[in-house]
Each structure stands twice: as C-alpha cells, then as structure tokens.
C-alpha cells in the first residue's frame, strides 16, 4: 500500500514540475547592481564615478533603469551624467535586444536620445553591449562596450574593459566631432568578499579622438587622462 502511495506521489509531483517551472519563469524579480563605484586619482582634479542598473522583470521581459555619472572633486561639477530606461527581451540563449531612451543631464545642453541595441555574451565569456542613439537634435551616435573576468585565484580576478563612442555627425553645442570621438580602457583587480561584494583597485585610461579632441585643444583642455582607481562593485 505504502509503495503504491509513494509511486502515486512521485507521479503527481512529476506532473506538476512543468507548471511550477513555468510559474517560476514568469515570476517578476528585481536586481540592483552597481558595476563601478570608484574614486579616480589623476593629474588635475580627481573624479568620482558611478555606474549601475536596476533590472525588473522575468526571463522573457525586463525593464532596465540605469545611471552613469562622473563628477569632479575640484569644481564639484558633473563632467558627464546620463540615465537610461530600456526594455530588454531575449533573442537567443546568449543575447538580448533592447530599446528605450537615454537622457544626458551633463554636459550642457541636456539631450534626450532614442536607443536601440544588443547586449549579451560573446565567445570566451566576453560581455558585450552595443547601442545606437538618435538624439532629439537628429544626431546619430554609437557606443560599444566589452569586458570580461579572468580569475587569478578563487577570490581574485582581473577585469579588463574597453568602451568606444562613435558619432555620425558633428555636434558643435556639445563639442563632439564626427567619427571616433572617445575611447576608454581599463583594468581592475577585484577581491571577492562575498558573491555580491567586490572591492577593487586598478587603472583607467580615457581619451578624446579626432575632431572631438580638436574641440578640446581649442579650449586648452586635456584630450586624455590616466587614472588610478579604487572602488567597489556590489549587487543585491
């Protein structure tokens, strides 16, 4: 008798697993990640930098609210500040397509962009994100980012990253020239305290390129900067 009951129980449990799995896939979850919260020491004024996202959704549909900002410790002004709101949907096992808006609060003038792009994993576990932007002034621009993690020990890993901005036209108001306008590359070494908390140190390099660099030189501004960074990455 007990054997028959056990078998019946197993059959009933097995029959409900697909429904339970489907329900779990449809659960709405939220996730906060701050990829970079760091202090940059460089020639001239040091800067503080933050980049993070709030993701809400399930396996099929996600909404992403993100921020990226850089502020000078000298004058106390934001050198750059942008927020984005994106809808994200998977198109393969490793890639999501996304679309939405990006609003630049700094530098002046404030600008709003339509955004469409792709994010996911390339070979060798390289995280990639590429977006195209159309501003409210009609300017078209592109941004590509790639990074990966190379574990040196169980708790220490190196994180190389590179970011490239491309503009399809000149924007005199924001002093951006056509073509390759900015590149940023860095290497950070993280220590895993917990799965969601990683302090790090590293080095970061950024440079304005082409005609965008010419705008900076015309105002006697530096076109590149190398920074030593210390910060923390966390998620919950």
C-alpha positions, 0 to 999 in steps of 0.5 A: 500500500505504502509503495503504491502511495509513494509511486502515486506521489512521485507521479503527481509531483512529476506532473506538476514540475512543468507548471511550477517551472513555468510559474517560476519563469514568469515570476517578476524579480528585481536586481540592483547592481552597481558595476563601478563605484570608484574614486579616480586619482589623476593629474588635475582634479580627481573624479568620482564615478558611478555606474549601475542598473536596476533590472525588473522583470522575468526571463522573457521581459525586463525593464532596465533603469540605469545611471552613469555619472562622473563628477569632479572633486575640484569644481564639484561639477558633473563632467558627464551624467546620463540615465537610461530606461530600456526594455530588454527581451531575449533573442537567443540563449546568449543575447538580448535586444533592447530599446528605450531612451537615454537622457544626458543631464551633463554636459550642457545642453541636456539631450534626450536620445532614442536607443536601440541595441544588443547586449549579451555574451560573446565567445570566451565569456566576453560581455558585450553591449552595443547601442545606437542613439538618435538624439532629439537634435537628429544626431546619430551616435554609437557606443560599444562596450566589452569586458570580461573576468579572468580569475587569478585565484578563487577570490581574485580576478582581473577585469579588463574593459574597453568602451568606444563612442562613435558619432555620425555627425558633428555636434558643435553645442556639445563639442563632439566631432564626427567619427571616433570621438572617445575611447576608454580602457581599463583594468581592475583587480577585484577581491571577492568578499562575498558573491555580491561584494567586490572591492577593487583597485586598478587603472583607467585610461580615457581619451578624446579622438579626432575632431572631438579632441580638436574641440578640446585643444581649442579650449586648452583642455586635456584630450586624455587622462590616466587614472588610478582607481579604487572602488567597489562593485556590489549587487543585491 
